[in-house]
């Protein structure tokens, strides 16, 4: 795992913002501008990966909740049917 993979989304996003600010200010030597641009694209890729993983986790939790809710309704129906 690389250092950027261990850092939080917020830390990586702050670095991306700072990188973008440096590029927007301009007056950089070409090689420095290219290095910053490359780093920015690496950060964007990692941030997208983090967001995709978070979205997958939310989808899994949502599916689990829906399943649990369905089971709870079945138990509730059985309970109500048995109590009558």
C-alpha positions in Angstrom: 0.0 0.0 0.0 1.4 3.4 -1.0 1.4 6.5 1.2 -1.5 8.0 -0.7 -3.5 4.9 -0.3 -3.1 5.1 3.5 -4.2 8.8 3.7 -7.8 9.8 4.3 -10.0 11.2 1.6 -9.9 14.6 3.2 -6.1 14.7 3.3 -5.9 13.7 -0.3 -8.6 16.3 -1.3 -6.7 19.0 0.5 -3.5 18.1 -1.3 -5.4 18.2 -4.6 -6.8 21.6 -3.8 -3.3 22.9 -3.0 -1.9 21.4 -6.1 -4.6 23.1 -8.2 -3.9 26.4 -6.5 -0.2 26.1 -7.3 -1.0 25.4 -10.9 -3.5 28.3 -11.1 -1.0 30.7 -9.8 1.2 29.9 -12.7 4.7 31.2 -13.1 6.1 27.7 -12.7 8.8 26.1 -14.7 7.4 23.7 -17.2 8.8 20.6 -15.4 7.4 21.7 -12.1 4.0 22.4 -13.7 4.0 18.9 -15.4 5.0 17.3 -12.1 2.2 19.0 -10.2 -0.3 18.1 -13.0 0.7 14.5 -12.9 0.4 14.4 -9.1 -3.1 16.0 -9.5 -4.2 13.3 -11.8 -2.9 10.6 -9.4 -4.8 12.3 -6.6 -8.0 12.4 -8.7 -7.7 8.7 -9.5 -7.2 7.8 -5.9 -10.1 10.0 -4.7 -12.4 8.4 -7.4 -11.4 5.0 -6.1 -12.2 5.9 -2.5 -15.6 7.3 -3.6 -16.3 4.1 -5.6 -15.5 2.0 -2.6 -17.7 4.1 -0.4 -20.5 3.9 -2.8 -20.2 0.1 -2.9 -20.3 0.0 0.9 -23.4 2.1 1.0 -25.1 -0.1 -1.6 -24.1 -3.2 0.4 -25.5 -1.7 3.6 -28.7 -0.7 1.8 -29.2 -4.2 0.5 -28.5 -5.7 3.9 -31.0 -3.2 5.5 -33.6 -4.1 2.9 -33.0 -7.8 3.6 -33.2 -7.3 7.4 -36.4 -5.3 7.0 -37.9 -8.0 4.9 -37.1 -10.6 7.5 -38.4 -8.4 10.3 -41.7 -8.1 8.4 -42.0 -11.9 8.0 -41.3 -12.4 11.7 -43.8 -9.7 12.6 -46.5 -11.3 10.3 -45.8 -14.8 11.8 -46.1 -13.3 15.3 -49.3 -11.5 14.5 -50.8 -14.6 12.8 -49.9 -16.8 15.8 -51.3 -14.3 18.3 -54.8 -14.3 16.9 
